[in-house]
Structure formats: structure tokens, C-alpha cells
Amino acid sequence: MALPLAPIATVALKCAPLALAAVVVLRRAVAAGRTDQRAEDAMDDLDEGIAAHRPRDRDQMNAAARLRRIVRLGRSGPGIEIDAALLGRLRFRRV
């Protein structure tokens, strides 16, 4: 059975301007980042799990999370290591 390409092409032509506009907006809105070695070292030093604390001498709350897993395809198949780290700060100030 042949695949009808006309309906697929119509949907693609309708969505193409929206996708192009999204790409243009994202390229202008997202600034080029940089790698800060101090932040990299801090994320490497995190323990696995979630932690949060609120220092008494500051009006802020700090949180950190880390997840490390190895995912394999089959028992002895190829695998990848997933290392996700998150540092966060929420600060409140009266103005």
C-alpha cells in the first residue's frame, strides 16, 4: 500500500513557518553560555540524592541534587552513564 504524501506535505508546509520563527526567536533569545570550572567542580563534589538547607545568616534557600546511573542495552550490551547535577538558590530580599 502506497503512503499518501500529499496530506503529509500539506501539514509540513503549514508547520514550517512556525518552526522557522521558533528557531529565529530561540537563536536571538538564548545567549551563548560559558563553562565555569568552579561550578563544574562543585557539581562533581555533590553527593547523590537531594539536599536543601536554609542558612540562618542569609535570606536564601539552597538546594542541590545529583543522579548517577548507568543504562545498558541488554546484560552485556553497550551502555551510557548518566550524570545529572543541579544546583539552585532562591533568594528573598525586601526592597
MODELLER restraints for C-alpha pairs under 7 A, 6 or more apart:
rsr = mdl.restraints
at = mdl.atoms
rsr.add(forms.Gaussian(group=physical.xy_distance, feature=features.Distance(at['CA:43:A'], at['CA:85:A']), mean=5.92, stdev=0.5))
rsr.add(forms.Gaussian(group=physical.xy_distance, feature=features.Distance(at['CA:46:A'], at['CA:66:A']), mean=6.58, stdev=0.5))
rsr.add(forms.Gaussian(group=physical.xy_distance, feature=features.Distance(at['CA:47:A'], at['CA:66:A']), mean=6.55, stdev=0.5))
rsr.add(forms.Gaussian(group=physical.xy_distance, feature=features.Distance(at['CA:48:A'], at['CA:65:A']), mean=6.83, stdev=0.5))
rsr.add(forms.Gaussian(group=physical.xy_distance, feature=features.Distance(at['CA:48:A'], at['CA:66:A']), mean=4.73, stdev=0.5))
rsr.add(forms.Gaussian(group=physical.xy_distance, feature=features.Distance(at['CA:48:A'], at['CA:67:A']), mean=5.69, stdev=0.5))
rsr.add(forms.Gaussian(group=physical.xy_distance, feature=features.Distance(at['CA:48:A'], at['CA:68:A']), mean=7.00, stdev=0.5))
rsr.add(forms.Gaussian(group=physical.xy_distance, feature=features.Distance(at['CA:49:A'], at['CA:65:A']), mean=5.48, stdev=0.5))
rsr.add(forms.Gaussian(group=physical.xy_distance, feature=features.Distance(at['CA:49:A'], at['CA:66:A']), mean=5.35, stdev=0.5))
rsr.add(forms.Gaussian(group=physical.xy_distance, feature=features.Distance(at['CA:49:A'], at['CA:67:A']), mean=6.45, stdev=0.5))
rsr.add(forms.Gaussian(group=physical.xy_distance, feature=features.Distance(at['CA:50:A'], at['CA:64:A']), mean=5.84, stdev=0.5))
rsr.add(forms.Gaussian(group=physical.xy_distance, feature=features.Distance(at['CA:50:A'], at['CA:65:A']), mean=4.30, stdev=0.5))
rsr.add(forms.Gaussian(group=physical.xy_distance, feature=features.Distance(at['CA:50:A'], at['CA:66:A']), mean=6.68, stdev=0.5))
rsr.add(forms.Gaussian(group=physical.xy_distance, feature=features.Distance(at['CA:51:A'], at['CA:63:A']), mean=5.68, stdev=0.5))
rsr.add(forms.Gaussian(group=physical.xy_distance, feature=features.Distance(at['CA:51:A'], at['CA:64:A']), mean=5.30, stdev=0.5))
rsr.add(forms.Gaussian(group=physical.xy_distance, feature=features.Distance(at['CA:51:A'], at['CA:65:A']), mean=6.30, stdev=0.5))
rsr.add(forms.Gaussian(group=physical.xy_distance, feature=features.Distance(at['CA:52:A'], at['CA:62:A']), mean=5.61, stdev=0.5))
rsr.add(forms.Gaussian(group=physical.xy_distance, feature=features.Distance(at['CA:52:A'], at['CA:63:A']), mean=4.15, stdev=0.5))
rsr.add(forms.Gaussian(group=physical.xy_distance, feature=features.Distance(at['CA:52:A'], at['CA:64:A']), mean=6.32, stdev=0.5))
rsr.add(forms.Gaussian(group=physical.xy_distance, feature=features.Distance(at['CA:53:A'], at['CA:61:A']), mean=5.97, stdev=0.5))
rsr.add(forms.Gaussian(group=physical.xy_distance, feature=features.Distance(at['CA:53:A'], at['CA:62:A']), mean=5.50, stdev=0.5))
rsr.add(forms.Gaussian(group=physical.xy_distance, feature=features.Distance(at['CA:53:A'], at['CA:63:A']), mean=6.53, stdev=0.5))
rsr.add(forms.Gaussian(group=physical.xy_distance, feature=features.Distance(at['CA:54:A'], at['CA:60:A']), mean=6.22, stdev=0.5))
rsr.add(forms.Gaussian(group=physical.xy_distance, feature=features.Distance(at['CA:54:A'], at['CA:61:A']), mean=4.50, stdev=0.5))
rsr.add(forms.Gaussian(group=physical.xy_distance, feature=features.Distance(at['CA:54:A'], at['CA:62:A']), mean=6.19, stdev=0.5))
rsr.add(forms.Gaussian(group=physical.xy_distance, feature=features.Distance(at['CA:55:A'], at['CA:61:A']), mean=6.95, stdev=0.5))
rsr.add(forms.Gaussian(group=physical.xy_distance, feature=features.Distance(at['CA:59:A'], at['CA:91:A']), mean=6.08, stdev=0.5))
rsr.add(forms.Gaussian(group=physical.xy_distance, feature=features.Distance(at['CA:59:A'], at['CA:92:A']), mean=5.68, stdev=0.5))
rsr.add(forms.Gaussian(group=physical.xy_distance, feature=features.Distance(at['CA:59:A'], at['CA:93:A']), mean=6.89, stdev=0.5))
rsr.add(forms.Gaussian(group=physical.xy_distance, feature=features.Distance(at['CA:60:A'], at['CA:89:A']), mean=6.95, stdev=0.5))
rsr.add(forms.Gaussian(group=physical.xy_distance, feature=features.Distance(at['CA:60:A'], at['CA:90:A']), mean=5.58, stdev=0.5))
rsr.add(forms.Gaussian(group=physical.xy_distance, feature=features.Distance(at['CA:60:A'], at['CA:91:A']), mean=4.18, stdev=0.5))
rsr.add(forms.Gaussian(group=physical.xy_distance, feature=features.Distance(at['CA:60:A'], at['CA:92:A']), mean=6.00, stdev=0.5))
rsr.add(forms.Gaussian(group=physical.xy_distance, feature=features.Distance(at['CA:61:A'], at['CA:89:A']), mean=5.82, stdev=0.5))
rsr.add(forms.Gaussian(group=physical.xy_distance, feature=features.Distance(at['CA:61:A'], at['CA:90:A']), mean=5.29, stdev=0.5))
rsr.add(forms.Gaussian(group=physical.xy_distance, feature=features.Distance(at['CA:61:A'], at['CA:91:A']), mean=6.45, stdev=0.5))
rsr.add(forms.Gaussian(group=physical.xy_distance, feature=features.Distance(at['CA:62:A'], at['CA:88:A']), mean=5.85, stdev=0.5))
rsr.add(forms.Gaussian(group=physical.xy_distance, feature=features.Distance(at['CA:62:A'], at['CA:89:A']), mean=4.63, stdev=0.5))
rsr.add(forms.Gaussian(group=physical.xy_distance, feature=features.Distance(at['CA:62:A'], at['CA:90:A']), mean=6.55, stdev=0.5))
rsr.add(forms.Gaussian(group=physical.xy_distance, feature=features.Distance(at['CA:63:A'], at['CA:87:A']), mean=6.03, stdev=0.5))
rsr.add(forms.Gaussian(group=physical.xy_distance, feature=features.Distance(at['CA:63:A'], at['CA:88:A']), mean=5.15, stdev=0.5))
rsr.add(forms.Gaussian(group=physical.xy_distance, feature=features.Distance(at['CA:63:A'], at['CA:89:A']), mean=6.39, stdev=0.5))
rsr.add(forms.Gaussian(group=physical.xy_distance, feature=features.Distance(at['CA:64:A'], at['CA:86:A']), mean=5.53, stdev=0.5))
rsr.add(forms.Gaussian(group=physical.xy_distance, feature=features.Distance(at['CA:64:A'], at['CA:87:A']), mean=4.60, stdev=0.5))
rsr.add(forms.Gaussian(group=physical.xy_distance, feature=features.Distance(at['CA:64:A'], at['CA:88:A']), mean=6.23, stdev=0.5))
rsr.add(forms.Gaussian(group=physical.xy_distance, feature=features.Distance(at['CA:65:A'], at['CA:85:A']), mean=5.72, stdev=0.5))
rsr.add(forms.Gaussian(group=physical.xy_distance, feature=features.Distance(at['CA:65:A'], at['CA:86:A']), mean=5.11, stdev=0.5))
rsr.add(forms.Gaussian(group=physical.xy_distance, feature=features.Distance(at['CA:65:A'], at['CA:87:A']), mean=6.71, stdev=0.5))
rsr.add(forms.Gaussian(group=physical.xy_distance, feature=features.Distance(at['CA:66:A'], at['CA:84:A']), mean=5.63, stdev=0.5))
rsr.add(forms.Gaussian(group=physical.xy_distance, feature=features.Distance(at['CA:66:A'], at['CA:85:A']), mean=4.34, stdev=0.5))
rsr.add(forms.Gaussian(group=physical.xy_distance, feature=features.Distance(at['CA:66:A'], at['CA:86:A']), mean=6.35, stdev=0.5))
rsr.add(forms.Gaussian(group=physical.xy_distance, feature=features.Distance(at['CA:67:A'], at['CA:83:A']), mean=5.79, stdev=0.5))
rsr.add(forms.Gaussian(group=physical.xy_distance, feature=features.Distance(at['CA:67:A'], at['CA:84:A']), mean=5.18, stdev=0.5))
rsr.add(forms.Gaussian(group=physical.xy_distance, feature=features.Distance(at['CA:67:A'], at['CA:85:A']), mean=6.49, stdev=0.5))
rsr.add(forms.Gaussian(group=physical.xy_distance, feature=features.Distance(at['CA:68:A'], at['CA:82:A']), mean=5.55, stdev=0.5))
rsr.add(forms.Gaussian(group=physical.xy_distance, feature=features.Distance(at['CA:68:A'], at['CA:83:A']), mean=4.49, stdev=0.5))
rsr.add(forms.Gaussian(group=physical.xy_distance, feature=features.Distance(at['CA:68:A'], at['CA:84:A']), mean=6.47, stdev=0.5))
rsr.add(forms.Gaussian(group=physical.xy_distance, feature=features.Distance(at['CA:69:A'], at['CA:81:A']), mean=5.79, stdev=0.5))
rsr.add(forms.Gaussian(group=physical.xy_distance, feature=features.Distance(at['CA:69:A'], at['CA:82:A']), mean=5.18, stdev=0.5))
rsr.add(forms.Gaussian(group=physical.xy_distance, feature=features.Distance(at['CA:69:A'], at['CA:83:A']), mean=6.66, stdev=0.5))
rsr.add(forms.Gaussian(group=physical.xy_distance, feature=features.Distance(at['CA:70:A'], at['CA:79:A']), mean=6.65, stdev=0.5))
rsr.add(forms.Gaussian(group=physical.xy_distance, feature=features.Distance(at['CA:70:A'], at['CA:80:A']), mean=5.71, stdev=0.5))
rsr.add(forms.Gaussian(group=physical.xy_distance, feature=features.Distance(at['CA:70:A'], at['CA:81:A']), mean=4.34, stdev=0.5))
rsr.add(forms.Gaussian(group=physical.xy_distance, feature=features.Distance(at['CA:70:A'], at['CA:82:A']), mean=6.08, stdev=0.5))
rsr.add(forms.Gaussian(group=physical.xy_distance, feature=features.Distance(at['CA:71:A'], at['CA:79:A']), mean=5.35, stdev=0.5))
rsr.add(forms.Gaussian(group=physical.xy_distance, feature=features.Distance(at['CA:71:A'], at['CA:80:A']), mean=5.48, stdev=0.5))
rsr.add(forms.Gaussian(group=physical.xy_distance, feature=features.Distance(at['CA:71:A'], at['CA:81:A']), mean=6.37, stdev=0.5))
rsr.add(forms.Gaussian(group=physical.xy_distance, feature=features.Distance(at['CA:72:A'], at['CA:78:A']), mean=5.76, stdev=0.5))
rsr.add(forms.Gaussian(group=physical.xy_distance, feature=features.Distance(at['CA:72:A'], at['CA:79:A']), mean=4.01, stdev=0.5))
rsr.add(forms.Gaussian(group=physical.xy_distance, feature=features.Distance(at['CA:72:A'], at['CA:80:A']), mean=6.60, stdev=0.5))
rsr.add(forms.Gaussian(group=physical.xy_distance, feature=features.Distance(at['CA:73:A'], at['CA:79:A']), mean=6.22, stdev=0.5))
